[in-house]
């Protein structure tokens, strides 16, 4: 046996795993019972990808010496790798039963319990690990990581600072501190931590991934893409890097690249909810998305991420009561587009006879959060609550109707809705499609955005169409008084779009070019966060030149943090042009409130018909084209009569204020009446 063992070790060192495994089988042939040799064989088999064989070898070792903690630890690692999580938990627990001071078993078990959302157990184990080995970085990382999953970010930062002070400046701790700073919205501090961590360990792909993700979210997508590509060069196929690269592509305005990057991640790792959400969201921006395939993606997401945590609905509707307690769940109660449409409801629903409880998952509040809170209603800050804890809080609060405002956008809480904490659950506003969840009863829309028929077949929720539209907009400040259309002064008609760059695809640009070609001398003003990046501007200038648009006819503007300056930028635009197939929503309403008419084409999905819905309900149905030719013709007609365009502009704000999308009290009354009808048993769909 000894000679075979020596040969196996020598072959292993040479990288010949197959030969080493064969030698170990020779060593163990016959009646030899040597448990450590079986453990060594298991390690060789695992290294060669023979996971089932490795499991059998470890079980043989444990049959011979069942009290060996290191055998159980090896089995825990193997079961974890095989994806057999309950078996891995049991193995780690058996290891700790035989050796309670096995630090790595505690750390690995804590990390495993994090994945299984057994947060309290994970936290207790991580605390034990830190208490056992206060100078062990991995123990601190397990503790801070668990606190991060629990959304107890400030507590995590406190522990991180303590560890950095007593253990010294270490890359892993700085990386964790950057993650926690990013989670609380402090991008500047997070970037400092990541960059210092990279100085200490320049070859660490995980740190590049985190920094790349931060830069993408901060509008520096080009830098993010470069960093993430570097991470993949150092570790090809790294799922985190691939996922974040897809997200960065979407942020930079390249949805096709985003889908191409994210699809393999989701196919290989469907359990990665962030990548799955990113793929679904990116698909909405493509010109040629197959709607049936997109619907199937939503249902697949629900099968993987919602059904495993689904709970039965335990509270029945008390239809005898008409006084509703309405819970609104959103990560966007801040300076965000969703809040512009929520403000009228928060202001007027209580007067209409309802209680509103806002479950705010905002990572970092801002002045707009304070403004929303000042309007009234009850506020629950749930950023530190797990999905199960938030679901229980909603049950305890006796919510009648729970409303999701996020869909599959960032930091959503759809898995709370899977747990069915409220008798009636509704999707509204923040996402232009089905959620894919059968536990959400209804989705609020209107007959223009979602014409009866095909839309119903592509939704897991029942569609409820509100009369006069499902949007009502309130600007975030006292807006400057509208000015005359700028073409009167400068003699040049300026078209504009302030939409997200991801919406400005080749189809959109081709249509805009046709408009500019049809209106000689006209100009195009583009403004969005992505254009703050100089390299992004250079790229889009090249794209426009390839389309035949002269650079001097197009101006690009970046992000403006000052809201008044942002709104005043509309004073430079005569006519706003919508995007396709993903229309503007907030940008359309902002333009209308600044007395800038918007021109759109009605498509065949909610995201391509939102413009038609908003304009029709604002009294501007004649600005909705049925096809590209009419789109160009409408632009030409108004460009030829600048005086008529100016006359419209001078009365447009008052027209919008008096319309369905500007009448907050009427919208709140309609919204509540619809929920009351659903509460009582339904409405016509």
N, C-alpha and C positions, 0 to 999 in steps of 0.2 A: 504493500500500500504506500509506503513512504516514498518509493521511487516514482510511482505514478503521481503522487502529490507534488513532488519536486518538479517533475516535468510539466505538470499543469500550471504551476506558478511561473515557471520559465516561459511557457507559451503565452500565458496571460500578459506578461511583461512585454512580449514581442507583439502583442495585439492580436494573437491567433486565438480568439475565443472558442471557435469551433473545435480546434485541437485540444485546448485546455479542458473543455467540457467532456470530450471523448476520454481523455486521460482520467478525469475524475470518475467517470462511469466505470472505468477499469479498476480504479482504486476501491470503489465501493461494491464491486461485484462479489458475490458470495455472501458469507454470513457476517461480514464486518459491520459493526454497529458503532460508528464514530460520528456523533451529532455535529461537531464543528465542521466536519468535512461536507456534510449535507448543506450546512449553511454556506460554505464556500462555493459549493456547486450552485446553490440558488443564486448567489451573487453573480456568478459567471453567466448563468442562464438569463437573469434579469438584464445584465449588460448587453446580452445578445438579442434582447427583445423577446425571449421565450418566457413570457410572464406566467403562463399556466404551468409550465414545467417547473419554474422557480417556486411557485406556490406549493406544488407537490413536494419538492425537496425540503422546503422549510417545514411543512407539516410533518415530514418524516423526522426532521431534527427535533421538533417539539414532542413527537411521540416518544423519542428517546430521552429527552431532558425537558420536561414541560415547565420547569421552574426557571429556565434561563431567560432573564429579562431581555438580553440582547437579541435572542431569537424572536421574541414577541415584537420587539422594536423593528426588526428587519421585516417581519410579516406585516406590521402596520404600514411601513413605507411602501411595501409591494402592493398591498390592497389599495392604498391611496393612489398609487400610480395606475392600477387597473381600473380605477373609478368605482371600486366597491367600498363606498364610504362607511356604511354601518359596520362592515367587517373590519375596516381600518380602525374605527373608533374602538371596537372591542379589543383588537390586538394591542393598541396603545394602552388601553386601560389595564389589560393583563400585564403588560410590561411594568406599569406603575404599581400594580398590586405586588409584584415581586421585588420592585426596586423603586420606592417612592421618591428617591432623589435623582431619578433619571431626567436630567434637565431637558435634553433634546426631545424626549418623548412628551414632556409637558408642552414644550413649544410647538411641536408638530401637531399634537392633539388640539391645542388652542387654535392653530391656524385652520385645521380641518373643521372644527366646530364653527368657526367663522363662516366657512363655505356652506355649512348646513344650516346657518342662521340660528344656531343655538348660542345666542350671544352671551347670556348670563354665565353659562358654563365656560365659554371661551374666556370671558373676562376674569373669572375666578382662577382658572388655570394660569393665565398670563400673569396675574398678580402673584401667584405662588412661585412662578418661575423667576420673577424679579426679586422676590423676597429670598429665594434660594441662592440666586447668583446675581447680586446687584451690579457686578462689573461685566456681565454678559450682555453684549449688544443685542443678540437675537431675542433675549427675553424681553428687553425694553421694546424692541420692534413689534413683538407679538402683542404687548400691552397697548402700545399706541395704535397699532393697526386695528385692534378690537374696538378701541374707543372711537376710531374713525368710522368704522362700520356702524357703531351705535350713534354716530353723528354728534358725539361729545367732543367736538373739535378743540374747544378752549382747554378742556381738561387734558386732551392729548398733547397740546402745545406746552402746557405746564410741565408734563412729564418729560417731554422732549428737551426742553430747556435744561431741566435738572440733569438729564443724561449727558447732554453736551457739556455741561459745566463740570461734571465729575468724571466722565470718561474721555473727554477731549473731543476735538473736532474730527469726527469720523464721517465718511461719505454716506454710509447707510442712514445715520441719524439725520444728517443734513437733507438727504432725499426725503425721509419721512417728514421732516419739518416743512419742507417745501410742499409736500402733498397736503398737509394740514393747513398751511397758510393759503394754498389755493382753494381749499374747501371753504374757508371763511371769507373768500373773496379778496384776499390781499395779494394780488398778482405781483406787485413790485417786490415784496418780501419773498414770495415763493420763487421768483426768478433768481434772486440773489442766492438763495439756498441751493437751488439746482446748479447754478453756474459754479459755485464754490465746490459742490460735490463732484462736479465734472473735472475741476482742476485737480482734485485729489485722486480720482479714478477716471481718467479720460476714456478708457475703453469700456465703460459700463453702459450697455444698451438701454437698460431700464431707466436710467437717469435721463438719457436723451429722449426717451419716449415721454416722460413726464414733462420735461421742458418743452418739447415739441407740441404737446397737447395744450400747454399753457399759452404758448405763442399763438397757436391757431385760434384759441378762444379770445385772444387779445387783438385780433385783426392782423397779426403778422404771419399770415399763412405761408408765404413763400419761405421765410426762415424756418417755419415749422416743418414744411415738406423736406427741406434740405437736411435738417437734424434727424428726422425719422428715416429718411433714406440711408443716412449714415448708420443709424442703429441697425437697420436691416442688412447692411453690408457686413457689420460686425457679427450679427447673429441672424442669418437668413431664415425667413419663415416665422420669426418671433410674433406670436399672435397679438400681443399688446401693441407692438410697433406697427403691424399691418393695419390693425383696427384704427389706431390714431392717425395713420397716414390717410386712410379713407376719409376720416372726419376732417382732416386738414384740407384735402382736395375739395370737399364740399364747401368749406369755409372760404376757400380761395375762388370758388365759382366754377369748379370742374366736377359737376355731379356724375358724369359718365365715368371719369377716373375713380370717383368715390365708389360707385357701384362695382366696378371691375375689381377694385381693391378689397372691398368688404365682403363680396359674395363668397370667395373661398374661405374666409374666416368663419362665416356663419355656417357654411356647409360642413366644415371640419369641427367647429366648436359652437353648435347651436345654443349651448348653455350660456354663452357670453351675451348677456342681455344688452349691454351697451353697444356692441357691434351689430346685433340684430336690429335694434332701434335705429342705428345709423344707416343701415342698409335700406330699411323701409322708408326712412325720411328722404334719403338721397334719391330713391326711385321716383318720388313725386316730382322731381325737377326735370326728369328726362322728357324729351320730345315724344318718344315712341314707347312709353311704358305700356305694357299689356295690363289692362285693369283687372282682368280675371287672375292673372299671376300675382298682382299686387294684393288682391283680396286673399288669395291663398297664403301669401307671406304673413298677413295679419293673423290668419287663423293658425298658422304654424307657430307663430310667436306665442299665441295664447296657449297652444297645446304644450309648449315647452316651459313657459314661464308663469302662466296663470293657473292652469288646471292643477299642477302639483300642490299649490297652496290654497286652492279653492275651499271655501267653507260653505255649509248650507246656510240659507237665510233663516235666522232664528226669530226675527221680529216681524210680525205681520202688520199690515197697514191698518190704522184705526181710521176707517173712512168716515166715521161719525164726526171727526174733527176737521175743520177747514183751516185752522190756524197752523201753518206749516213752519217747521224748523228746517231751514235749508242750509246745508253744509257745502261750502265752495272749497275745493282742494286745488292748490296751485303752487308751483315754485316761483311764480312770476308776479307776485304782489310787490312790485318795485318799478323802476323806470323801464317798463317793458310794454310791448304792444297790448298784451292781454289786459293790463290794468286800464288802458284807455277805454276799453269796452265794458269793464267791470264797474267803473266809477258810477255810471248812471244807476245801476242796480243797487249798489251799496247806498247810494244817496236816497233812492226812492222806494225800495222794497219795504222797509219798515213802515213807511206811511201807507203802503198798499195793504198791509196786514200780514206781514211775515217776519219771522226772526231769521237773521243771517249770521252764520258762524263761518268765519274765514279760517281755514286750516292752511296757514302760510308756511310753505317749505322753503322760504327764501334763505339763502346761505348768508347773505349780508344785506341788512336793510339799508335803505337810502331815504332821501327826503320825500320821495314819492310814496314809499311805504308809510311814512309818518302822515302824509296827506290823506292816504286811504283810511288809515286808522282813525284819523280825526273826524272823518265823515260819520263813523258810528259802526254799530254791529259789534259782535263778540269776536275776539281774535285768539287763535291758538297757534303758537309758534311750534311747529312739529318737526323742525329740521333735526332735532336730536332724537326723534322717535323712529324705531324700526317700523316696518310695514304692519307687523302684528300688533305692536303697541299702539300705533295710530288707529288701526281698525278697532281696537278695544276702546280707545278714547272716544271714537265716534259713536260706538254702541252706548257707552256711558253717558254721552251727551244727548242721547235720545233723538238723534237726527232722523227726520222723516225722509227728506230727499237729499241725496248726496250727488254733487255735480262735479264732474272731472273737467278741468279747463286746460289740460295739457296734451292728451292723447299720447303719441309716441315721441314727443319732443323731450328735450333734456330734463333730467331729474323728475320725471313723472312718477306717479304713485299708482299705476294701474294695478299692481298686485295688492294694494289695499282694496280696490274694487272687486278683485277676485275673491276676497274674503267676505264680501257681501255684508258689511256692517250696518247698512241702512235698508229699510223696506223698499225704497224706490231709488234707482241709480240711473243717472243721466250723463251723457256726454254733450258738451257744448263749447263752441267758440275757438279753442286753441289749436284745433287740428282738423284739416279738411278731408277727413275720411273716417271709416269705421275704426274702432279700436281693436276689433277681432274678438272681444270678450263677450261671451253669452251672458255674463253676470251683470252687464250694463244693459238696462232695459230699453232705453230710448236715446236717440240722438236728435238734437234740435237743429233744424235747418229751415229752408223755405223752398217754395216750389220753383223758384228761378235757379237757385244754386243747385238744387237736387230735384229735377223734374220727376214726377212719379213714373215708376217703371224700373229701368235698369239700375238706378241708384239703390232701390229697395233690395234688389237681388244681391247687391254687392255690399251689404251691411249686415253685421251680426245683430245690431240693435234695430229696433223698429224706428223708422224715421217719422218724426213729428214736424210738420211744416208750419212755421209761425206765419201768420198773415203779416204783410208789410215788412217781411225780412227778419233775420235773426241777429242783426247787428244794431247797436246804438253806441255812438261814439261821443266822448267828451274830451276835448283837448286838455292837456295837462297844465295849462297856464292861460292867463289872459292874453289872447293872441293880438299881435299888431293888426291895426286896421288894414283891410285889403287895399292895394294900390292898383292903379290902372294897368292894363296889360302892357308889358314892357315893349312890345313891338311898336306901340305908338311913339315911344321916345327914340328907340334905336333903329327903327325901320327894318329890323330883322326878326323873323319869327323864331322863337326858341322853344323847341320841344324838350321835355325833361323826364327823367325817371330817377327816383330816389330809392328804388327797390334793391334788396339784397342781391349781390352779384351772382349768386347761384341761380337766380331766376333769369338771368340775362344770357340765354343760350343762343345757339346759332339761329334757330327759328325766330326768336325775338329780334335778333340783330338784322336778319334779312327783312323782316317786316318793317322795322324802323328805317332801314335804308331806303325801302320803297317810298316811305313817307317823305324822307328828306329829298329824294330824287324828284318827287312830285311837287315839292315846294322849293323852288330855286332860292338859293341864298340862306335857307333856314339852317339852324344850328341845333346841336343836341347837348344837353347838360346832364351828366351822370354823377350821382352822389351816393356813396354808401361807405360803410366802414372798411370794406376790403380795399377800396381805392385810396386809403391812407397809406398803403404799402407802395412805395415807389416802384419796386420790381413788378408788382401786380399791374400798376398803371402802364408800365412799359409793355407788358404782355398784351394787355387789352388794346393798346394803341396799335400793336402789330396785327392783332386780329381784325381791327376795324380797317386798317389799311389793306389787308388782304381782301376784305369785302368791297373795297373801292371807296371807302369813306375817307375823305381828306382829313388829316389830323387837325387842321385849323378849324374844321367845322364841329369838332367834338371837344368839350371841356370835361375834365374829371375832377371831382371834389371828394375829399375824404371825410372822416367822422368829425362831427362838431359836438363837443360835450355840452355846450351851452344851448339849451332848448330854444331860447328866443332866436339865437343866430341860426339854428337849424330851420326854424319855421320861416325866418326872413329869406332864406335861400329860395323859397317858393316864389318870392317876388320877382325872381329873374326868369321865371318860366311862364310861357303863354299857354301851352297845352301839355298836359302830362300824358305819357304813353304807357299803357299797361304791358305787363310781361306775359309770356305764354310758355308752357301750359299752366304755370303756377302764377296766378294773378297776385297783384298787391292787395293788401287789406288795409293795414294801418296807413301805408303811404297814400292809398287812394283817399281815405278819409281826411288825412292831413291836407292833401292837395285841395280837396273840396272846401274844407274849412278856411283855407287861405285863398279861396275864390279862384282856384285853378281847375278848369274842367279836365276830366280824364277821359281818354279814348281807349276802348277795349274791344275785344272780339269774344263773343260767347262761345265757349267750347262745349264739351260733353261730360265733364266731371265737376265736382264742387270746386276744386282748386282752379279750374279754368272758367268757372262761371260766377265766382265771387264778385268779380268786377261788374258783371251784368246785374247781379243782385243789388249791389250797393248803389250803382248809378240809377237803376230803375226806381228803387225805393227813395232815392234822393230827388226824384223828379227829372232825371236826365236820361231817360230811356233812348232818346235820339242820339246819344253818344255811344250806344252799344251796337257794334257791327256784327253782321252774321258771318262774314268771311273777310279775307285779306283785301279783296278788291274794294269792298265797302269801307273797310278801315282806312284805306288810302283816300277814298273819295270824300269821306267825312272830314279828314284832315285838310284836304285841298279846299273844300267848301268854306271852312272857317278861316283858313289862311287868306282867302281872297277877300274876306270881309272883316277886317280887323276892328272896325267900328262896332259891328254886331258882337264880336268876341268881347270887346271891352264892355259893352252894355250888359252882357251876360255876367261878366266878371264883377261888375259893380253891385249886382243884386244877388250873387250866388251864395254868399254866406248866409244871408237872411233866408234864402230858399232852402238851404240845407238845414238850418236851424229849425225851420218850420216843418221839415219832412220827417218821415218815420225814423231815419237814422240819427236825427238830432233831438227828438222829443223823448227825453229821459222818463218823465212821469208816465207817459203813455206806454213806453216800452216796458217799464217795470210792471205796470198793471197787466199788460198782455202776457208777459213772462210768467207772472204769478198765477194768472187765470189758467194758463196752459198746464202748469204743474199741478194746480188744484184738480183740473179735469183728469189728468193722469192718475192722481192720487185716488180719485173717486172711481176709476175704472177704465180710463182711456179716452182718447179722442180719435177723430177720423185722421188717418195717416195719409 
